[in-house]
Amino acid sequence: MSHLSANDQRVTLSRLKAMVKAVALDPRMGPKARWLLIALIVCMLLINGLNVVNSFIGRDFMTAIADHDEKEFWDQALLYLGVFGALTFVSVMSRFTEESLGLLWRKWMTWRLFELYADHRVYWRMDVSEEVDNPDQRIAEDVKAFTTTSVSFVLMLSNALLTVIAFSSVLWHISPQLFLVAIGYALVGTLLTIQFGKPLIKLNDQQLDKEAAFRSSLIGLREHADMIALSRREAFWIDRAFKRLQALTDNLTAIIRTNRNVGFFTTGFNWMIQIIPALIVAPLFIEGKVEFGVITQSAVAFTQLMGAFSLIITQFQSISSFVAVINRLSLLSESALKEKQHGIQSLDEAKLLSESAILIKDLTLNAQHSPHCLVHQLTATFKPRKPVLVYGSDAAALTALFRSIAGIWSATEGRIQRPPLDQCLFVSERPYLTPCTLSELFLRPYPDVGKDLDDPSAPKPQDLLPHESTIQAALSMVGLETLAERHGGFHSVHDWDSELPLAEQQLLVIARVTLLGPAFVLLDRPGSSLEPSRLAKVLEILKELEITAITFEHTISHIDLHENALEILEGGQWQWHPSLQEPLAEMTARSN
């Protein structure tokens, strides 16, 4: 089992420092966070002060019992109740303030990571690179664990420091020997706990990933339920889920065994804390050197001091999980920042000399994670108001070219230069319609250059919503004039994928294109969902609106609505046709 090296520990501490610094310097935490922090500090000071007062009251209370002093007994009992009441109030308010600060921090950190994850297509780049597993779990669950635990640990460390300051003098006054025993006992216990518990750091890190992997197999079964039921491939999912469950339980078994070993030591360690003060102070009472209540006071002071000195011993299991969470979040943040920089760099490299055309220069595309060539050294220019048909029998090659122009398929060689994405829209073969309102389906695309999501001047989603009358005009243009009426207007939420036939889904996306009015629209095999007559109407509408359509199809179609053609041949070869008449004649000759 691998343990964290000294260098790993330094990296973890530097990552934690960077996270805390980012929060402290971000103005969005605002004055509320500062007031909550001040309130926590006040509560800690009050709690420690009341605990010291309580130790002296407890001493006099027990001494009054030993001396049969009834009046002193009741006086100290009333003081006891008053201090207990004050401790209860301050402790509850401290817990409330701690949770409020943790929630505020969690909200900030979750949104900050999500902004980073969603910006410049980082979510796609990380999915392709597979460098970070389960980023969704890290943003949702790990942030929750990190912020809650961080606040708790900061409070525990601060309380431990205040406790050492408050009770060291008390214990030293009672018995210097007992004070030195407390330090030595805590030091030995801490070193042994670290030695026994080292494996937990790696095991807890692995457990988080194995839990997420098992959950993803269950989610996959639900998401693909209809296809799995039709293909009768339950056995595959059962086997995958069982293997992941087995890996999960094997790792958890190792955690349980390590916890057992740590528990043997820490439990015995904590039991001894209760008797050590009596072993040292009781003889002093027997010799008449101290009052009887001093035994109780020494036990309280020793327990408080040991709790402060032994923080690593009592919290080691939580610390090991916390270290794993820090490293997972840091890896996510570092990877997302790197992918964001790659995205910005690729956008800079793709800037056109002129934003009026799509230029492809010596482009070679290979299959993902394979040397198989799909497109070889393609050079082509798609000009405005010159509709182009891209066709060929190799569906993988068409998909690769379509996605590479969109910037979500990495080129092996060559480059593509195109206008910004708000001037190039992409209509996939299977439309993407998320459950939402009809108005929200017409959100304008987010700019792909110039603004970060966390930039205050960046557009907000509500700024990207067009007016209802504009939406209705676009729907009427493609033959969906009754869609809003049929589905309760523009502001009711629907699952469009399940409620609309595929053809209407495609037309709905086309309506959005007509409303946005880009320079280019790339259509991925629209003939698979639209009848020829309806597709012809769509192409005519786009032509009238001076939106240049680049249509990807398996075969030649609608030759009168395209001025040029790009044929993708077998083996990645290609041929540019200034006119569709020539390839159409060749195809007719071959069929005859």
N, C-alpha and C positions, 0 to 999 in steps of 0.2 A: 504493500500500500504506500503510495507516494504521499509525502508530507510537504507542507509549505517550507521552502528554504528561507534563509535569512533575506535573500533578495526578494522572494515572493512576499514576505512580510512587509518589507519596505515599500514595495509596489502597492500593496493593499492599503497601507497607511497613507501613501501619497494620493491614492484614488479617493479615499475617504476625505482627506483634507480638501481636495479639489471640489468634491461634491458639496461640502459644507460651505466652502468659500463662494461657490456659484450661487448658493441660496442667500448668503449674507449680503452679497453685492447686488442682487437683483432687486430693482426698485418695486417690482410687482408684488413682493411680499408685503410691502406697505407698513404703515404705522401699527396695524393690528398685530403683526408678528412681534414687533418690538415691545408693545405693551404686554403681550402674553409672556414674552421672555422675562420682562421685569417682574411680572406677577409670580412667575415660577421661582425666581431668585428670592423674592420676599417670602414666599411659602417655605422654601428650603431653610432659610434663616430662622423663621419662626418655629418650624418643626424641630430643628436641632436645639434651639434654645429651650423649647418646652421639654424636650427629652432630658436635657441636663437638669432643669428644674425638677422634673419628675423623679430623677434619681435621688435627689436630696430629700424630696418629700417621702419617697419610699423608704429611705434610710430612717428618717425620724418616725415614720409610721410603724415600722417593725420594732424600733427601739421602744416606742411607747407601749407596744404589746408586751415586750419582754420586761418592762419596768412596771407593768400593771397601772399605767397612768391613763385613766379613763378620759380625762379632759383633753390631754394631748392627743390621745387616740382619735377622738371625734374631730378635733381641729384639723389634724392631718388628713383625716378621711374626707372632710369637706374640700380641702385643698386638692386632694387626689381627684375628686369628682370634677372640680373646676378645670384642672389641667387636662383631664381626659376629654371633657367637653370641647375645650379649645383645640386639642390635638385632632379630635374627630372633624371639627369644622375645617381646620386648615388642611388636613390630609385630603378631605373630599374635594376642596377647592383646588388643591394642588393637582389631584388626578384629573379634574375637569379641565384645568388649564393645560395640562400636559396633552390630553387627548385633542383639545382644540388646536393646539400648536401643531401636533402631528397631522391632523386633518388638513390644516392650511398648507403645510409643507407637502403633503401627499398630492393635493390638488395642483400645486405649482409644478412639482416635479413630474407628475404624470402628463400634464399638458405640455411641459417643455420637451419631454422625450417624444410625445406624440407629434408635436410640431416638427421635430427633427426627423422623425420616422416617415412622416407624410410628405415632407418637402423635397423638391427636386427628384421625385420618384425613388427616394431612398428605399421605400418598402419593396419595390420591384428589384432594385439592384441587390439588396440583401438576400432576397429570395433566390436570385440567380447565383450569387456567390456562395450561398449556404455556409457562410462563415459563422453566423450566429443562429443557434437553434431557438425556436419558440419565442420570437421577439414579442408576440402578443402577451404571453404569460409574464415576461419580464416587465413590460409596461404596466400591466394590471396588478399582478400578485407581488412581484419582487419590489416594486416601488412601495406598495402598502407595507410590506415587511420591513423594508429599509427605513422608511420615515418613522414608523411606530417604534421600532427598536432603537433607532438613533436617538430619539428624544428620551426614551427610557434610559439608555446607557449614559447619556449626558447627565441626566438627573442623578443616576446612581453614582457616577463618578464625582459629581459635585457634592452630593450628600455624603459620600465616603470621605472626601477631603474635609468637609465641615465637621463630620463626626470625629475624625482623627484629631482635629484642632480642639474640639469641645471636650472630648473624653480622655485625651492623653494626660492632661494635667490632673483630672479626677483620679484616674487609675494610678498615676505616678505618686500622687499624694497618699493613696491607700497603701500601695506596696510597689516600690520600684522593681522588685523581683517579678511580680505579676505582670507588670508592663513589658519587661524584657521577654518573658515567656510568651506573651501575646504576639510580639513581633516575630520571634523565632518560629513559633508554631504556625503562624500564617505564611511565613516565607517557605518553610519546608512543604507545607500543604499545597501552596501555589505551584511550586516546581514539580511535585509529583502529579498533580492534576493535569498540568500541561503535557507531561510525558504520557500519561494514560490516555488522554483525550485527543492527541494530535490527529489520529485517523478520522475523527468526526468532521474536520474541515473539508477534506476531499469527499467523504461519503455524503455529506449534506449537499454539496454542489452537484454531485451525480444524481442524488435523489430528486432534486427539482426537475432535472431534464427527463428522468425516467417517468416521473409522474405526468409530465406534459406529453411525452411520447405515447403513453397509454391512453391519455385522454384524447389525443388526436386520432387514434384508431377508432375510438367510439364515435367521435364527431364525423369521421370519414364514412362510417357505416350509416349514420343518419343522413348525411348530405347526399349520398349516392344510393339511397334506399331503393328507389324505383329501378335503377339500372342493375343493382345487385339482385333484386328479386327476379327480374326478367332473365338474367344470365345464370342464376342459381350459383353464384360464386360466394355463398356464405362461408364455405370452408376456408377460403383464403383469408377473410377478415377474422374468423374465429382463431385461426392459427396465428395470425399477426398479433391479435389482441392478447392471446395466451403467452406468446413469447415476450411481449412487452410487460405483461403482468408478472411473469416469472423474473424478468430482470429487475423490475421494481421491488418485488418482495425479497429477492436475494440481497439487493443493496440495503433494503430496510432491515433485513435480518442482521447484516453486518453492523448497522447503526445501533440496533437494539443490544447486540453483544458488547459493543464498545461502551454504550451507556451503562450496561450492567457493571463492567469493570470500573468505570468512573464512579458509578453509584456506590459500589462496595467501599471505596476509599472516602468519598465525600460524606456518605451517611455516617460512617464511623467518626470521621473528622468532626462533624457537627455535634454528634452525641458527646464527645469529649469536652466540647466547649462548656457544657452545662456543669461539669464537675470540677474542672481545673480551678476556677476561682475559690471554690469551697476548700479544695485541698491545700491551698496556699494561705487563705485568710482565716479559715476556721481555727487553725492552731493559734493565731494571734488573738482571737476572741477568747479561746480557752485560757490563754496566758493572761487575759485581762488587759491587753494592750489596745483593743478596739471595742467599740460598742457592737451589740448584736446586729443592728441594722446595717452595719458596714458590710456584713456578709452579703446581704441582698444588694446593696449598692455596688459592691465589687462585681457581683454576677451581672448586673445590668450594664455597668461600664465595660466589663470584659466582653460581653456579648455584642454590644454596640461597636466596640473597637475591632473585634474580630470580624464582624460583618463588613466593616470598611476595609480592613486589611485583606480579607478573603474574597473579594469581589470576583476574582477570576475563578476561584474554586466553586462558588455557588452559582455562577452564571456561565460556566464554560460551555455547556451545551448550546445555550442561546448565542454565545459569542461565536462558536463555530458555524452556526447557521448564518449569523450576521456577516461573517467574513465571506461566505459563499455568495450571499446576496450582493455584497459590495462588488465582488469580482464580476458577477454576471451583469450587473447594471453598467459597470464601467466598460465591459466588453461591448455591450450594446451601444453605449454612447460613443465610444471610440470608433466602432465600425460604422455607425450611422454618420458620424462626422466625415469619415474617410469617403464613404459612398456619396455623401453630399458634395464634397469637393470634386469627386470624379464627375458627378452630374453637371456641376458648374463648368468644369473644364471641358466636358464634351459639348456643352452648349456654346461655349466660347469658340471651340474649334469648328463648330458647324455654322458659324455666321456666314451668311451669303455676301458675296461681293455685290450682288443685287438681290433684293428680297422678292423678285418677281418670278422666280422659277425654282424648280427642284432639280438640282444638278447631282448626277451620280457619276463618279470618276473611278474607274478601275476597281470596281467593287467585287470582292469575293466573299461569299457567305458559305460557311460550313454548318452542318447539323450541330445542334447543341451537344457538347461533350463528346464530339466525334469528328474525325478528320474527313468524313464524307462531304464532298463538295456539292452544294446545291446550286450556286450561281458563281460563274467564273469570270472575273475581270469585266464586269458590266460597266459600260459607259453610255449614259443616256441623259437627255434633257427633257423635262416635262414643262412646257411653256404655258403661260396663262391663255385661257380661251382656246386651247387646243386639246380637246378630250382625247384620252389615250386608253386603249384596251390592252391590258397585260394578260396574256393567256398562255396556257401550257398544260400538259397532262400531269406534271409533277406537282401535286398539291403542296408538298413540303417546301418546294422552291418558291412557290407563290406566297406561301405564308411567311417564309423567311424574308423575302423582299418587302412585303407589306409591313411587317413588324420592324424591319431595320429602318425603313423610312420614318416610322413613328419613333424610333430611338430606343426600342426595347428588344433589339436583337443585335448582338455585337458583331461587327464586321471583322472578318479575318484579315482582309486587306482592303485598301481603298477608303473612300470617304463619301458621305452624302451631305450635301448642303441644301438647306430648305428654309423657307420662311419660318417665323415663330409658330408655335403650335396653335395659337389662336387664329392663325391664317391657314392652318392645315388640319382639317378634321378627319377622323378615321372612323369608319363604320364597319364593325366586325361582322363576320358571317352570322354569328349568334349575338343579337343585341344584348347589351348590358343595361338592364332596367332594375334598379334597386327599389325595394318597397318604399314608397314615399308619396307625396302629393303630385298631382299632374304639373303644378307650377314648378316644383323642385326638379322635375325631369328636364326642364328647360334652363337650368342654371348654366350660365356662361362658363366656359372652361377657365380654369385658373391660369394666370400668366405663367409661362415657363421660364421667364427671364426677368431680372430686374428687381424682384422683391422676394424676401424671405417671408415665411408664414408669420413669424413673430415680429415683423416690421410693423410699427403702428400705422404707417401709411399704406400698407398692403390692403387690397380690397377684402371686405368681409363677405360671407356667403349671401347676406341679404342685399348687398350691393350688386350681385351678379344675377339677380332675378329679373326677368323681363316683365312687362305689363301683361295682364290677362288678355287684353284686346289683341296685343301683338301675337301672343301664343295662339289665340283662336284663329287669327288670320293664317298663321303657318299651318295649323291643323287642317283648315279648309282647303288650303292649296294642294295637299296631298290626299284629299278625300276622307279625312277623319273629322269632318265638321261636327258630328254628333257625339264625339268621344267624351267631351266634358259633361254633356248633358246625361249621357248613359252611365257615368261613373260619379255622379254627385258633385259636379263642379270641379274647381281647380284646387281645393284645399282639403279634400278627403284622401286619406292614405289608402293605397291599394298595392297588392302584390301583382304588379303588371306582368311578370313572367308567367304566372299561372292563370291570370284573368283574360289576357289577350292572345289571340292566335299569332303565330310567328310572323305572318305577313303584316299584321297591324303593328306589331312591335317594331318591325323594320321601318314601316312608314312613319311611326312616331319618332324614330331617330332621324329619319330624313327631314321631317318637319322641323326638328331642332336645327338641322344644318341650314335649311332655308332661312330660318330666323336669324341665325348668327352671321350668315353671309361671308364665309371664308373665301380665300382665293382658290384653294384646292380642297377637294374632298376625295378621299381614297375609299373605295367600296370593295370590301372583301367578299367575293362571290355572292352578290345580291340575288343572282338568279336562282339560288337554292331556296329562297323564301318567297320571292316575288314572281308572279306569272310574267311572261314576256311582255304582254301588253301594258301591265302596270309598271314594270321596270322601264319600259320605253317612255312612259309618261313621266316618270321620275327623272330620267335623263334629260328629257325635254325641258322640264321645269328648271333643272340645274343650269342648262344651257341658256335659258332665257334670263336667269339671274346672274349670268356671267360667273358662275361657280364652276371651275374646271374639274370635271370628273375624271378620275383615274380608276378604271374598273378592272378588277382582277376576276377572271373567269377561267374555267377549264377549256372552253371552246370559244370559237368566234361567234359573236352575237351583236346585233344592233349596229351593223356596219355604217348605217347612215348617220348615227349619232356619235361616232368616233372618227377623228381625223388621222390618227396614227395608231400603230400597234407595236407592242413589244412581245415577241414570242420567246418563251423560256423553253429551251429544248432539253433533251435528256443529257445527263452528265454535266449540267451547269452551263452548257452553251446557250447562246441567245442570238436573236436576230431582230433588228429594228426594221419595221415596215412603214415607210412614209404614208402608204395607203393600204386599206384593208382589201382592196380588190385583188392584189397579187396573191396573198395567202389564202384568200377565199377560193380563187381559181385553182390553186394547188390542191387544196383540200377536196374540191369537187372532182378534180382529176384522179386523185388517189381513191376516192370512193367509187369512181366508175371503173 
